[in-house]
Amino acid sequence: MMNSKELALTIANMLVDKKAEDVCIIRVDHLTSITDYFVIATGRNTIAVRALAEDVEDRLSEQGIEPRRKEGVNDARWIVVDYASVIVHVLHPEEREYYNIERLWLDGSNQVPLTEQ
């Protein structure tokens, strides 16, 4: 069983492998009680956003890891997949720029390098 940091890194690497853009991991356990990490990524268009989220879900499901819930799949502008300790945000470029969720959560010390294992 993966801990939350390992899960976040695994998801981020899956997204990078599928050519997601601007993938980042933010540790938020000291800022909120809802989760430990956010993984945020951008898809080039709605088809890519949906494909990225589905790929993560399919690949984790093969390992017996299922999401608690997911939102935004129909519109595919901002898909959120909730794995309890890790929440995945896959956004269309316009939503990523407009909402700039990193600005809300980054505190200068909580971005996790994708190469960290």
Protein Blocks (a to p, Z undefined) as FASTA:
>chain_A
ZZfklmmmmmmmmmmmnopahiacddfklmbckbmbdcddddfblklmmmmmmmmmmmmm
mnopacfbdehklnomaccddehjaccddddfklmmmnommlmmmgojacccfkbZZ
